[in-house]
Amino acid sequence: MPVPQTPIHDDQGRRSGGVQSLDRAFALLEIMAEVGGEASLSRLAEASGLPLPTIHRIIRTLVGSGYVRQLPSRHYALGPRLIGLGEKASRMLGAWARPHLAQLVEELGETANLAMMDGDKVVYVAQVPSPHSMRMFTEVGRRVLPHSAGVGKALLAQLDDAEVLATVRRTGMPAATERTITDPERFLEELRAVRRDGYAVDDGEQEVGVRCVAAPVPGAPSGMAVSVSGPEARVGRGFVERAAPIVQECAARLAEDLDSRS
C-alpha cells in the first residue's frame, strides 16, 4: 500500500527539500523493516508511491552512510549502523518501562516483561523479575516466534487476519510445547478472543509449566506488549482473571508515559 506523502514546509511556508528527503528516507527504511528487512527498488516504489529515480538517490545515500547495504541479488537490506541506534533506543525504552513493570511485579508478584515486534519475531526489551525464588526469566534481547508467546498473540491481534496469516506463513508455526497452537485457523480464533477480551494468555505454549498474561500497549508507534508470567502452580485461572485488568492498566499507563515523552 502506498505510503502517504505529507507536504513539509519551512518557516516561510516553502517546501523544504532537505526535510522532505529525510522524511522519505525514514519511510523507505520503515518499508524495508515491514517486509522483512530487505526489498528491491521496485518493491520500494510500489509500497511508497515514489518514483524510482528518487528512491535510487535516497537509497544510494543510505548505502553510503551504512544505514542500508546492497545484496548480491541487487536487493537492498537494512544496514549495520542501524543496529547501534536500535540498541540504544531499546535501552532507553527499557529504562522508561521499568518503573511500570516494577509496579506490575509489586501488585502481582510475578515477573513482568515488555516486548515488541522485530520483523516477524518478538523481542523482549525490558524485564523486572519476580521476588520469588522460583520465577520466570526471559533474557532481554531474546527473540521468539509470536504464535507461541502471550506477548506475540497480543501483538498479532493488532493486525488483520490477512496480515496475521502472511506472518505465520513466513515464520511457520512450530510446536514449542505440546500445547502450542500450530493450526492457522485455530490461531485466528484465538486472536479474535484476544481482540474481544483485550488481553492474551500463553497457557504453557512457549515453555512447559509457564503461564503468561499479556496486553498490547495502545497507540505505541511500534507494536509493544506488556506481560506477567510465572509457574502454573501460582499463575492459575483465578490469577489470570485478577491479573488481566491490572496488566491492561499497566499497558495504558506506559502508553501515556511514552506519549508524553514524544
Secondary structure, 3 states (H helix, E strand, C coil): CCCCCCCCECCCCCECHHHHHHHHHHHHHHHHHHCCCEECHHHHHHHHCCCHHHHHHHHHHHHHHCCEEECCCCCEEECCHHHHHHHHHHHHHHHHHHHHHHHHHHHHCCEEEEEEEECCEEEEEEEECCCCCCCCCCCCCCEECHHHCHHHHHHHCCCCHHHHHHHHHHHCCCCCCCCCCCCHHHHHHHHHHHHHHCCEEEECCCCCCEEEEEEECCCCCCCEEEEEEEECCCCCHHHHHHHHHHHHHHHHHHHHHHHHHC
